[in-house]
Amino acid sequence: MEADGGAAPSQGQLAPPAVEAVAPPKVERLNPVVQQQLNLESVKTRALGLYKTISHILEDFEAFARSNTTPKWHATALIIVPYASALAFFKYLLEAIFTGSLLGSQRKKKKSFDVISELLHCRQDALGQFSMVSMDLFNIVEDIKNVSKAFVVYPRNVNAENATILPVMLSSKLLPEMEAEDTTKREQLLLGISGLPVHMQIEKLKTRIDMIGAACEAAEKVISDCRKAYGLGSRQGPTLVPTLDKVQAAKIQEQENLLRAAVNFGEGFRIPIDQRQLPTSLPSHLADVLSFGDGAQNLGDNAGAYGKNTSSFSSNQGVLQTAGGQLIGRSVPSPSNAVSFDNASTPPMAYANSPRSGTNIMNTPSPQQQVQQQQQQRQKILQLPHQQQLLVQQQLRQSSAAGVLGQGVMSQLHDLTGQTQQKLQQITNMSASMQSQSLLPRIQFGLTGGHTQRNHPSQMLNDQMFGMGPSNPANMIAMQQQQQGGFGNISTHTQNLQSGMVNLPNTTQNPNFPQQRQQNQS
Amino acid sequence: MMFDLSFLNMCSSRVLEFDLDIIQCVDESKLKWTSFHLTDKWSALCKESLRLSRISEFLLLNPLYIIRIMHMLHVEALQILLQGLCGVPKDRVRVHEFCLKSGPNLGVVPSEVRLLCDLAQPTPTWTVRHAGGAMRGAGAEQLSVLVRSVVESKVSNNALRFFYAVGYKLDHELLKIGFAFRFQRVVPITVTVTSANRMPRLHAIDDAVPLTPGIQLVEITAPAAGDNYNEVAAAVSSFCEYLVPLLHLSKPGVSTGIVPTAAAAASSLLSNSGGKAI
């Protein structure tokens, strides 16, 4: 509440009625906490805007009333008169809001509000426009009711003269200033009849009230006639605000919560694991970004991310991609299935020239490395492409077209030999940590040229850090098959190696690996 | 291979560190990652595998969010109202959003990165965005907006592959379709009205259906710096006052109900326009 300096000392005596969490104000501005709690700023803004709008409306009507004397608009003129006083009160109301002092009685507000509503519904084309204004007014009135609960009668100045009677006045809810204004208004009203006896004054006032009442009723009748004449529906006054029944409101609330959860936390957008298969036809903006075999394994609940080869393959390797896509489109295999390929028969050395074999060889040593070096980061990263490689491996094994595809791969890879050499140099460092054994270093890396990422396994071979144990032939088969399906990047190949190694019967170095992979897939 | 991906562990408390790392990391002309956190191997990997071409914008934003859910019927009315308030034509919004979560190899605390692919442009443009934690504290409670640290950058179209390679996994994806108004009112304010669509199958954009058919999402965001977010918050709040007849806006975590005057306000807005095409 606003307080002048002189009001401060009387705070203790007056002890205003309980207001929520407001310390006795000794500052000249409203407590900002209260301001925010009551959203006074918004009320003020809206009241200002509304006030201006209504002023404009009033001006329009006055101008119209002067220019137009048709009978049905007489009501407008009649309304303006009481409206003037209502508007005056409304101005007072707004002033009170701005200054934060006590607000007037509720009765006047309601009356002014009703009158204003009448006014607003006078003209047909104005109705639509001003329905919003009336809604705003309704809202403001409601808000003011809430706001006024936080305020109490507060004398602006307390001095020796009224100190003794202030408690009494407060109990009667009359400000001394308001009382003075009341007296002035009373004098205005009784102008001309104040000299008469009281009962006559009363009668005259009664007749005045009746006249105003009659004017309002006539105005209302005119309004309803106009509504019927112009085919408008029943009045949409504030009392007729359509309220949603509880079921609808609950449904809307539920939908709202659903949307909030979805946008903020992603609920409702996640696809179950079994449905996370990359479609054969990707949208245009993803076609270049994702390769055919990538999607399923990059989903959070599954294997997770692994690198993807993309556009560099597009032209030359369309055949492979198609075949791989078909293969990969099948169900996601379980990690245990990856074992099977290891037991496949040893492929002839002809496969050694296929790019897949090179890839697989490079992937094979990596699980050994992990076990040796116990680098968890790598393991997890490698696991991600690994699962995809498993997927590819299994599918390829199931496919009888593996051989055909292998030849196709070889031809394409030969074209890329030239690029291989350069990239081998680059990736040497990266593969340094991958101390895997290489069985066919020269042949394989020469064939895996082309994409940067595919050269990684070649690098590993070059480094001669890889070693292929007795299980290598089995791995090679798997690798060939893997390569056929997914020309992944470095990590992809690495994954292949890991999977190969884990599932080899003679490899017991990585007991945790299947678990890790299973985790990724689960 | 050994590399320290700590810089990618975008915990909210380390956003500033992350910013510095990225600024050091990315040399726009050479695409060379030279952060002190990274080893050479990682540097080489990035250079070869991720063509972060043309990081044309790198903004450190603190967007202030007010999110409001509003009923579908009033979207038209809101569009008209915003058209009048903002004075700029609306922008179509059609964004394919990938929400990527970091795997366990990138730190104990999972972090989230969003890739936004703007499909409204003739050529799809990709943006990477990381939103940090919201500002907390008594001051934040007082504000009627949510303040978050956000890092955004345009990236090349292989960003998705890059994040997959690093260890991020796709948590979910969604499609946002709607419109947006970008205008200046003390600060540049963006009002976005979108319907969140889910895809029944992976990346199946054409089959996307709205998650909540009758309700759309209204977001009002504005960038701010660390020292002026109060003014920005005030500007955003005052703008929201204009929308009061139609909808109440609230912080993202707070729920609001239907505004009782929404129907009348919407009808009046729609009738005013009289079928004007916008």
Interface residues (C-beta under 8 A of the other chain):
Chain A: Q36 S42 T45 R46 G128 Q129 S131 M132 M135 D136 F138 N139 Q236 V241 P242 T243 L244 A249 I252 Q253 Q255 E256 N257 L258 L259 R260 A262 V263 N264 G266 G268 F269 R270 I271 Q275 R276 Q277 L278 P279 L282 P283 S284 H285 L286 D288 V289 L290 D294 G295 A296 N298 L299 G300 D301 N302 G304 A305 Y306 G307 K308 T310 Q375 Q376 Q377 R378 K380 I381 L384 K423 Q426 I427 N429 M430 S431 A432 S433 M434 T452 Q453 N489 I490 S491
Chain B: M1 M2 F3 L5 D40 K41 A44 L45 E48 S49 I67 I69 H71 H96 C99 K101 G103 P104 N105 C117 L119 P124 Q142 N157 N158 L160 R161 F163 Y164 A165 V166 G167 Y168 K169 L170 D171 H172 E173 L174 A196 R198 M199 P200 R201 L202 H203 A204 I205 D206 L211 T212 G214 I215 L217 S238 E241 V244 P245 P252 G253 S255 T256 G257 I258 P260 T261 A263 A264 A265 S267 S268 L269 S271 N272
